[in-house]
Amino acid sequence: MFFIRLALKNLTRHKRRVLVTASIIALGIAIFLIYDSIQLGINKLSFNNIKNLETGDLQVVNEEYWAKQEELPLEDFIYQDQELLQIIKEISYFKALSLQLKFSANLNNGIDELPVIACGIKPQQHKRVFTTEQYLIKGRMIKDGKYEAVFGKRLADLMELEVGDYFTLLFRTPDDSFNTIDAEIVGLLHTNNPEVNNNLIYIPLEIAQQALNLNNKVSQVVVKLNRDEKAVEITEKLSKELTSYNQNLTAHSWRDSAGEVIAMSKVETIEKSIMMSVILLIAAVGIVNTIILSSLERTKEIGMMKALGLREREIILTFMVEAMGIGLIGGIIGSVMGSMVIFYLNIEGLNLSVFGGVEDWGLPIMGKLYGYWNPSAFLFVISFGIIVSLLASILPARWAARKDPVEAIYDR
């Protein structure tokens, strides 16, 4: 159509102006895509660290214990009887389970003390549910029934301990007396989860149960699924089955334990939307400016077109197509710029240690952060850029098209 060809021709008349306006849009789109990729990477890293190092896909606990789990209470435990374990093993997509007994303790190296969280585990079960063993940087994992322990290297450095050293855990038992566990450090970890590195000490489950006088009791049963995306669905079904078995028992998915991280993710999504709105608002101002300047420079041309019978609607469409062209050019350039950075982040990653204090972010992340491709973000941001360009062009295009043809022709 004539007005479309005319609009495309107008884009080449003032290349510098078009490129400057398109560059504003391109820069905004590139920043948005990079931010979106990094946010997606942070979410994936955070969620994977929570599932693979802390919660598994879901947990079976006593409901009373769950309500105050942050305090690590020495009550409301569950029995690890075979009937319960069989119910858990029969759920859909079941892969493995791990028994855990967590309690508060003080780590003593003979000179200093530091509060920590002790976690009794069965090593063979634990490695089928968690990836903890993959992060061993020295020594080995603990063995059943041995007075051994594994914990983070950062905690060990803080307490001036090494593999082969002995330490003491001092803690309160359920009957309100004090007890101790003397154990040897057989391995040190450095995971991507600061919580595990700084606060958690793994000891054999039997040793923990014996020291706390809690034979055959555990804090929770942690479950790994073959399909982690089914965790919420399976958790709801399992909770109903557990209620029939014991009304005090319930199941919670990893998402229930990651409430703070999920909330932060939602806040970041809002921040991303605000950032995109500001960027596109600036781009809209650039589009309006370009269309107004273009119409002022072509006043006589507009008058001639109207005199030759071109309708007002077609003149408006010409300017709108021109604005959409600028938005499309900006979208393509911005996508290319964003893709180059995302490709680098996807391959090389971003070393979080260069930022320092990453643990103060409130997220369970350390190590390298990788960017992720999000095709829907590309489609959204290009489409949104074109739509904003189109909407921004309507008023100035109507203003240009409504000029009187005689006055426009003789405009000085």
C-alpha positions, 0 to 999 in steps of 0.5 A, a space after each residue: 500500500 502507498 502509505 506503508 511504502 511512504 512510511 518506510 521511505 520516511 525512515 531513511 530520510 533522517 537516518 541519524 534521528 531514527 537511529 538515535 531514537 531506536 538506540 534509546 529503545 534498544 538500550 532499554 530492551 537490552 537492559 531488560 533482557 539481561 536483567 530478566 536473564 540474571 533474575 531467572 538465573 538467581 531464582 533457579 540457583 536459589 531454588 536448586 540450592 534449597 531443594 538440593 541442599 536443604 529441603 528436598 522436593 518435599 518433607 513429611 513432618 509433625 504439623 506442630 513441629 512445622 509451625 515452630 521449626 525455625 526454633 528447632 524444638 526438641 518435641 513433636 518428632 515423628 517415628 520412623 516406622 516402616 508403615 509410614 516409610 512405605 506410604 511415602 515410597 508409594 507416592 507417584 514419582 518417588 525417587 528416594 527419602 532421607 531421615 533427618 534429626 536437627 537440633 541446636 548445639 554449640 560447637 566447641 573447639 576447646 577454646 571457643 564456642 559457636 552456635 550451630 545446627 546439628 543434623 543427624 543423617 543416614 549417609 547412604 540415604 542422604 546422598 540419594 536425596 541431596 547433592 551435599 557430597 558433590 561439594 566435598 573439598 577435603 576428606 570424605 562423608 561420614 559413616 553410620 554409627 561413627 563419631 564423625 562429622 562433616 561441615 563447611 570449610 568456612 565454619 571450620 576456618 572460623 573455629 580453626 579446625 581441620 580434617 582429623 581434628 576433634 571437637 565437641 557439640 554441647 546441647 540440651 536434650 528433650 528432658 532438659 539436661 545437657 549432653 555432649 558429642 565428641 566427634 572427628 572431622 572427616 570432611 569439609 564442604 564448600 557448597 553454593 548455599 551459605 547456610 550449609 557452609 556456615 551453620 550446618 554440621 552433619 553427624 550420623 543419625 544413630 549418634 544424634 538419636 542416642 545422644 538426645 535419647 530419641 531412638 527411632 525418632 526424627 525431625 522430618 523425612 525428606 523426599 526426592 521426586 523424579 519430577 520436581 515440578 510435580 512437588 506441590 501436586 504430590 505434596 497435597 496428595 500425600 498430606 491427605 494419605 498421611 492424615 488417614 494414617 496419623 492426623 498429626 502428620 503432614 507434608 510440605 513442598 520445598 516451596 513452603 520452606 522457600 517463602 522468603 526467596 519466593 517473596 523476594 523473587 516476586 519483588 524483583 518481578 515488580 522491580 523489573 516491570 517498573 524498570 521496563 515502564 520507565 525505559 519505555 516511557 523515555 522511549 515514548 518521549 523519543 518517538 513523540 519527538 521524532 514524529 513531531 519533528 518529522 511532521 514539522 519538516 514535512 508540513 508542505 508535503 502533508 498539505 500536498 498529499 491532502 490536496 491530492 486526495 490522501 485521506 486524514 486516516 491514511 496520513 495518520 497511518 503513515 506516521 504510525 507505521 513509521 513509529 512502529 518501524 522505529 520500535 521494530 529497529 530498536 527491538 531488533 538491535 536491543 535483542 541482539 545486544 541483549 543476546 550477546 551478553 546473555 550468551 556470555 552469561 550462559 557460557 561463562 557465568 558471573 562469579 558472585 565472589 567479585 561482589 563480596 557480601 553476597 550472603 547478605 543478599 538474603 538468598 541461598 546463593 554462592 559460586 557462579 551465577 549463570 544467565 538463562 534464555 527466556 524466549 518469551 521475554 524476547 517476544 514480549 519486550 519487542 512486541 511491547 516496544 512496537 506497541 508503545 511506539 505505535 501508541 506514542 505516535 497517535 497524538 502527534 500523527 493526528 495533529 499533523 494530519 489535521 492541518 489545513 492543506 492550503 495553510 500547510 502548502 503555503 507554510 513558511 
